[in-house]
C-alpha cells in the first residue's frame, strides 16, 4: 500500500507505518558516518555501548549502538567530544519509532587516529616486555659525566645544564645536539644515544625536549628509537615535553622525568642537601658513639665498684687467713693424733714388756732346754744325768739332772751346775 492508496476514510495503523519504515530501512546497506560523540554510556556488565553522533554544522544527532568489544578497541583514545567515523547499518526500532545505527567498526579521526596507532604500538611493545619494571636500571648516585641528547640552543638544554650545575657544580656533560622534530629527528636521536652508550665515561644519558603538540613529539614514540633505548647498557632518563605528555620513550627509559628541569634534579644530587645530610649523619654518629661510650663507662664503673676489683687484696688476705687457720687446725689435729698414738704405743709397749719372757727371767726364773733344743716343761721329761741348758735373764749355762721323776714343792727336779758352762746373752 502506498500513500496514494490511503485516504481519510481508509487510513493505515501506526504500527503498520512503523513496520513499513523498518522494511525500507532494512534494505539499506552499511554506511560510513562521520560525527562528534556527544553522549557516551558504558554501563558496567552491559554488552552494548550507547553513544550519540552529532553533526555540529547541521545540528543533527543520531543514536548509535555497538557491542562492547567493538568500542573497547578504541576506548583508550576516544571519549565524549571526539570526532570519529563509524561503519554502521541503519536500524529501526518499531515500538518507539526510533532510528539508530548498529556500528561494527569505529575509527578515530585526526589526532585520535594517531593516538590509536600509538596505543596499538604500546600494547605490542609491552607484550614483548620492553616496559617491564625489572628491566629498569638504577641511576648512579653521583654521575661524573652525563650524556645529554637535545636540540641545539634549546630551552631544554639550558634547563638541564643550569639546574644540574646549580645542584652540583663539578658535574660534567657530554652534549649531543640533534633535531628533535621532523623527518631527521629519529635517526639523529638514535645515533646520539648509541654514541653516548658506547662511551665508557658516560654514566647516564638524558634525552630532553621541551613541550609541543602530539605531532611534534611523535619521533619519541618511534619504534626504532624505543628499541634502541631498550638495548642501551647505560641508564637512560627521558625528559620529553611536560607532565601530561607521555611518549613511548618515557615507558622504555629507566627513569621518566616530567620536564627537563626535573631530569636535572633527579639525576644530580644537590650539594647543599648532601652536605646537610652528611652533617646530620655525623651528628647522629657522634651521638651514637657518645651514648655507647657513656653506657660502657657506666658499666665499667659498676664493675670496678665491686669488692673484688675495688680491693683485690682483700680476697687474698681473707683466703690467707683461712689458709693459716686451716694449717693451725691441721697442726693441732696432727699433734693430738701423734700424742694419742704415742700414748697408745707406750701402753702397748708396757703390756708387751710385761708379757715378755725376758721379764719373767729377770725375776729369777730360768728356761731349761734339752740338747735337741726342746724346752723342759715337766720333771718326768728328763732323766738323771741328762745334760740341759739353763737360760736366765742375762745368759745361759749348762746343768745336769741329779734325779728325776720325783716332784718337789716347786715342781722342778734337782740339778747341778756343769762346770765349764758358757754364759751369754739371752738367745
Residue pairs with C-beta under 8 A, 6 or more apart in sequence:
1 12
6 12
15 94
18 92
18 94
18 95
18 97
19 94
21 92
21 97
22 92
22 94
25 90
25 91
25 92
25 99
26 92
28 89
28 90
29 89
30 87
30 88
30 89
30 104
31 87
31 88
31 89
31 90
32 85
32 86
32 87
33 53
33 62
33 85
33 86
33 87
33 88
33 101
34 83
34 84
34 85
34 86
34 109
35 53
35 54
35 55
35 62
35 83
35 84
35 86
36 53
36 54
36 55
36 56
36 81
36 82
36 83
36 84
37 51
37 52
37 53
37 54
37 78
37 79
37 80
37 81
37 82
37 83
37 84
38 52
38 53
38 54
38 61
38 80
38 81
39 50
39 51
39 52
39 80
40 49
40 50
40 51
40 52
40 79
40 80
41 49
41 50
41 51
42 49
42 68
42 71
42 75
46 68
47 67
47 68
48 65
48 66
48 67
48 68
49 65
49 66
49 67
49 68
49 70
49 71
50 63
50 64
50 65
51 63
51 64
51 65
51 66
52 61
52 62
52 63
52 64
53 61
53 62
53 64
53 84
53 86
53 101
54 60
54 61
54 62
55 61
62 99
62 100
62 101
63 98
63 99
63 100
63 101
64 86
64 88
64 100
64 101
64 102
64 103
65 91
65 100
65 101
65 102
65 103
66 86
66 88
66 102
66 103
66 104
66 106
70 103
70 104
70 105
70 106
71 106
73 106
74 84
74 106
74 107
74 108
74 112
74 116
76 115
76 116
76 119
77 108
77 112
77 115
77 116
77 119
78 84
78 106
78 108
78 112
82 108
82 109
82 112
83 108
83 109
83 110
83 112
84 106
84 107
84 108
84 109
84 112
85 106
85 107
85 109
86 101
86 103
86 105
86 106
86 107
87 103
87 104
87 105
87 106
88 101
88 102
88 103
88 104
89 101
89 102
89 104
90 99
90 100
90 101
91 99
91 100
91 101
91 102
92 98
92 99
93 99
93 100
107 113
107 116
108 114
108 115
108 116
111 214
111 215
114 214
114 215
114 218
115 214
118 221
118 248
121 221
121 223
121 248
122 248
122 251
125 131
125 223
125 226
125 248
125 251
125 252
126 251
129 135
130 226
130 227
130 230
130 251
130 252
131 251
131 252
135 230
136 254
136 255
137 235
137 254
138 235
138 254
139 204
139 235
139 237
139 254
139 255
139 266
139 267
140 203
140 204
140 235
141 269
142 168
142 268
142 269
143 171
143 203
143 204
143 267
143 268
144 171
144 172
144 201
144 203
145 172
145 173
145 174
145 201
145 202
145 203
146 164
146 171
146 172
146 173
146 174
146 202
146 203
146 204
146 205
146 206
146 267
146 268
147 173
147 174
147 175
147 176
147 196
147 199
147 202
147 204
147 205
147 206
147 234
148 157
148 160
148 161
148 173
148 174
148 175
148 176
148 205
148 206
148 208
149 176
149 178
149 189
149 192
149 193
149 196
149 205
149 206
149 207
149 208
150 156
150 157
150 160
150 175
150 176
150 177
150 178
150 180
150 206
150 207
150 208
150 209
150 260
151 157
151 177
151 178
151 179
151 180
151 209
151 210
152 177
153 177
154 180
154 208
154 209
154 210
155 210
155 260
156 180
156 208
156 209
156 210
156 239
156 260
157 175
157 177
157 208
157 260
159 208
159 259
159 260
159 261
159 264
160 173
160 206
160 208
160 239
160 260
160 261
160 263
160 264
161 173
161 175
161 264
162 264
163 261
163 264
163 265
163 268
164 171
164 173
164 264
164 267
164 268
165 171
167 264
167 265
167 268
167 269
167 270
167 271
168 268
168 269
168 270
168 271
169 271
171 268
174 196
174 199
174 201
174 202
176 192
176 195
176 196
178 185
178 188
178 189
178 191
178 192
179 185
179 188
179 189
180 189
180 209
180 219
181 209
181 212
181 216
181 217
181 218
181 219
182 219
185 219
186 219
186 222
186 224
186 225
189 207
189 219
189 220
189 225
190 224
190 225
190 228
193 205
193 207
193 225
193 228
193 229
193 232
193 236
194 228
194 232
196 202
196 205
196 234
197 205
197 232
197 233
197 234
202 234
203 234
203 235
204 234
204 235
204 236
204 237
204 267
205 232
205 234
205 235
205 236
205 237
206 236
206 237
206 239
206 257
206 260
206 263
206 264
206 267
207 220
207 229
207 236
207 237
207 238
207 239
207 240
207 249
207 253
208 239
208 240
208 260
208 263
209 217
209 220
209 239
209 240
209 241
209 260
210 241
210 260
211 241
211 242
211 245
212 241
217 240
217 241
217 245
217 247
218 247
219 225
220 238
220 240
220 247
220 248
220 249
221 247
221 248
221 249
222 248
223 248
225 249
226 248
226 249
226 251
226 252
229 236
229 238
229 249
229 252
229 253
230 252
235 254
235 255
236 252
236 253
236 254
236 255
237 253
237 254
237 255
237 256
237 257
237 263
237 266
237 267
238 247
238 249
238 250
238 252
238 253
238 255
238 256
238 257
238 263
239 257
239 258
239 259
239 260
239 262
239 263
240 247
240 249
240 250
241 247
241 259
242 258
242 259
243 258
243 259
250 256
255 266
255 267
257 263
257 266
303 309
304 310
307 314
307 315
308 315
353 359
357 367
358 393
358 426
361 367
361 391
361 392
361 393
361 426
362 393
365 392
366 390
366 391
366 392
367 375
367 390
367 391
368 375
368 376
368 382
368 388
368 389
368 390
368 391
368 399
368 415
369 375
369 376
369 388
369 389
369 391
370 376
370 382
370 386
370 388
370 389
371 387
371 388
371 389
376 382
376 388
379 404
379 405
379 406
379 407
379 408
379 411
379 412
379 413
380 404
380 405
382 388
382 401
382 404
382 413
383 401
383 404
384 401
384 402
384 403
384 404
385 400
385 401
385 402
386 400
386 401
386 404
387 398
387 399
387 400
387 401
387 418
388 398
388 399
388 400
388 401
388 415
389 396
389 397
389 398
389 399
390 396
390 397
390 398
390 399
390 415
391 426
391 427
393 426
394 423
394 425
394 426
395 422
395 423
395 424
395 425
395 426
396 421
396 422
396 423
396 424
396 426
396 427
397 417
397 418
397 421
397 422
397 423
398 417
398 418
398 420
398 421
398 422
399 415
399 416
399 417
399 418
399 421
400 415
400 416
400 417
400 418
401 413
401 414
401 415
402 413
402 414
402 415
402 416
403 413
403 414
404 413
405 413
406 413
407 413
408 414
